[in-house]
Amino acid sequence: MSMTRTSALLIAAAAAVLTSACASTPTGPSVMVLPGSSKTFEQFQADDARCRQAAVTDAATAKEGNVHPQQRYDMAYMQCMYAAGNQIPMAGRPPGAGAANVPQPPAGTPPAPPPTTTR
């Protein structure tokens, strides 16, 4: 084999390895999910295993698009875990925060509605 042909094969092999590394399927979630308030840790672990498998399947069978494989995996995982009764913490809110953290409207009588016009 000539040196040019060998170099070309090495470059092609390196490009194939680099390309396949970018398109790999995620190996796990990159988001936090917490057990539901009525779940045992064992139930949470069973949900986690089932939802990881569902997310792998979803990410592997999805068509190419604008969503990165890790994002697709995370979305499928969170949907599955939430449907199983687990908690998905939201940005800026501590886990378990609910309606108690929603601000109340100002006290007093609300203003009257605007007058209606008739034609």
C-alpha positions in Angstrom: 0.0 0.0 0.0 1.3 3.4 -0.8 1.8 6.1 1.9 -0.9 8.3 0.3 -3.5 5.5 0.3 -2.6 4.6 3.9 -2.9 8.3 5.0 -6.3 8.6 3.2 -7.6 5.4 5.0 -6.4 6.7 8.4 -8.1 10.1 7.8 -11.3 8.4 6.7 -11.3 6.1 9.8 -10.6 9.0 12.1 -13.5 11.0 10.6 -15.8 8.0 11.0 -14.9 7.6 14.7 -15.4 11.3 15.4 -18.7 11.4 13.5 -20.1 8.4 15.3 -19.0 9.8 18.7 -21.2 12.9 18.2 -24.2 10.9 17.2 -24.1 8.4 20.1 -27.2 7.6 22.2 -27.2 9.2 25.7 -26.4 6.8 28.5 -28.5 8.5 31.2 -30.5 11.5 32.1 -28.9 14.9 32.7 -31.9 16.1 34.7 -32.9 15.7 38.3 -36.1 13.8 39.2 -37.2 13.1 42.8 -39.4 10.4 44.2 -43.1 11.3 44.5 -44.2 12.0 48.1 -45.9 8.6 48.4 -43.1 6.6 46.7 -40.6 4.3 48.4 -37.1 4.4 47.2 -37.5 0.9 45.7 -40.5 2.1 43.7 -38.6 5.2 42.5 -35.7 2.9 41.4 -38.1 0.7 39.5 -39.7 3.8 37.8 -36.2 5.1 37.0 -35.1 1.8 35.3 -38.3 1.6 33.3 -38.2 5.3 32.2 -34.5 5.1 31.3 -35.3 2.2 29.0 -38.3 4.1 27.5 -36.1 7.2 26.9 -33.4 5.1 25.2 -36.0 3.6 22.9 -37.5 7.0 22.2 -34.1 8.7 21.5 -33.0 5.8 19.3 -36.1 5.6 17.2 -36.6 9.4 16.8 -36.0 10.9 13.4 -33.2 13.4 12.9 -34.3 16.9 13.7 -33.5 20.0 15.6 -33.5 18.3 19.0 -30.2 17.0 20.3 -30.3 13.3 21.3 -29.6 14.2 25.0 -32.5 16.7 25.0 -34.9 14.1 23.4 -33.8 11.5 26.0 -34.3 13.9 28.9 -37.7 14.9 27.7 -38.9 11.3 27.3 -37.4 10.4 30.7 -39.0 13.4 32.5 -42.4 12.7 30.9 -42.3 9.0 31.9 -41.1 9.8 35.5 -43.8 12.5 35.9 -46.5 10.2 34.6 -45.3 7.6 37.2 -46.0 10.1 40.0 -42.5 11.4 40.6 -41.5 15.1 41.0 -39.7 17.2 38.4 -38.1 20.2 40.1 -38.5 23.4 38.1 -35.8 26.0 37.7 -35.8 28.6 40.4 -38.1 26.6 42.7 -37.0 24.3 45.4 -38.2 20.7 45.1 -41.6 20.1 46.5 -42.6 23.8 46.3 -46.2 24.1 45.3 -49.0 26.6 45.4 -47.8 28.0 48.7 -45.0 29.9 46.8 -47.5 31.5 44.4 -47.9 35.2 45.2 -51.3 36.3 46.3 -53.1 39.1 44.5 -53.0 42.5 46.2 -55.6 43.1 48.9 -58.6 45.4 48.2 -61.4 45.6 45.7 -60.3 45.0 42.1 -60.9 47.9 39.7 -64.1 47.9 37.7 -64.1 46.5 34.2 -63.7 49.0 31.3 -67.0 50.3 29.9 -68.4 48.5 27.0 -69.1 50.3 23.7 -72.2 49.6 21.7 -72.4 50.2 17.9 
